[in-house]
Amino acid sequence: DNCGLASTATFTLNTLAFGKGPFVTAISPNVGPIGTTVTITGFNFNSVETVTFNTTSTVNFTIDSNTQITVTVPPNSSTGPVMVSGPTGTAVGPTFTVIRTK
């Protein structure tokens, strides 16, 4: 019985995750055709210079805030991770699944 005992657990922060570089926590939606508008959430986005869908990068995006980017899935994109890059580093986010339309 641990009633009345103080916790002795210690917690440490991952300095890579909370450093100066960008960090992606989620994308929405995570599936759609070329041209889909995707919202990327995370932090340290103010200095992002490129957004990449798998291996296809685009500079056509809007930094809505330090924690949100809006981007359109660029032509020739393929299924793979969404990455954001800037002078402070690159963050690899969740996979976006490209649906091919006829």
FENTA-V516195 format. One line per field, one symbol per residue. phi: phi as a letter, one per 30 degrees, with the letter a starting at -180 (. if undefined). A space follows every 10 residues. Layout:
phi=???
This chain:
phi=.ceicddcdc bbcddddcdd ddbccabbdc aldejddccc claicecdcb bbchcccbcc bbddadbbbc bcddeidbel dcbcbadckb cccddccdcd cd
